[in-house]
Amino acid sequence: IIDFKEGGDLQFDIEMEVMPEVPAIKFDKMNVDEFVVDVPESEIDESLKRLAESRKHLHKEKDGAVSKNGTVVKSDFLGKLDGTPFPGGAADGHMLELGSNQFIPGFEEQLIGKKAGDKVVVSVTFPKEYHSKDLAGKPVTFDVSVHELHYPHTPEVDDKFASSLGFDDVAGLKKAVGEQLGQEFKRAGREKSKKQLFDVLDEKVSFDVPQKMLKMEYDSIWKQLEEAKKQGDKTLEGKSDAELKKEYEKIAERRVRLGIILSEIGREHKLQITKEELSAAVMQQARMFPGQEQQVF
């Protein structure tokens, strides 16, 4: 605000937002649970089972074998609409697991009971909602030549399997899996404790947050929400923009307040993050994206 007086000096009144004063926090009045979990043997067994499933591989069936649900059929096929091949309807050496529902409804069922060397004409109708308008709802045929039949094999969780993963025996593998699960449970427990702590801080420590910080946080959240809407996030259905705005204004205020509180706690107790801690955190994040570590860095 500029106040100009003729023959006098310019007077300026400057208004600005300042960081609020954080009230003293009485941590001795706050209770947060510590979660301690013993990894059940059943969880280790389930994890080993999933690990074995991830190492599933194919074995070729013997001559004369007949295909069934679960059989992987290697074949060539050519799709035709009114007797004329259509774009994208052909493949050579395609591997298809029967019963996986990867193809047009009705296609896989017509390959059950077949042998290597069989030639089959499969008749199906494309779904009405199929992405290609030229094929949607249309009856077509596929000339299929069956070359080989394969069956999926899941390895036994034994010393041989453990050795293939770099362990001396299955006991060593089970121990490693148990330790990994223990770390995952520990992280989940810590996140739950942290959520409790944030809830308590949000409830017990009250002060007005700077409006500009609040607006910046809210705008950021709303931008993410609009992006989620574009991606078809069904969790946002059934709520009006007014309802969502009210809900996310509360979330934004909570985030800003907690950010200020944590910043003040760090300042008061002179907390510092070392380069080693930062590097370890980045490494941990990068491991969650195998093959994309460089992009994460």
ABEGO torsion letter per residue (X at the ends): XBBBBBGBBBBBBBBBBBBBBBBBBBAAABBBBBBBBBBBAAAAAAAAAAAAAAABBBBBBBBGBBBBBGBBBBBBBBBBBGGBBBBGABBBGBBBBBGAGABBBGAAAAABGBBBGBBBBBBBBBBAABABAAABGBBBBBBBBBABBBBBBBBBBBAAAAAAAGBABAAAAAAAAAAAAAAAAAAAAAAAAAAAAAAAAAAABBBBBBAAAAAAAAAAAAAAAAAAAAAGBAAABGBBAAAAAAAAAAAAAAAAAAAAAAAAAAAAAGBBBBAAAAAAAAAAAAAABBGAAAAAX
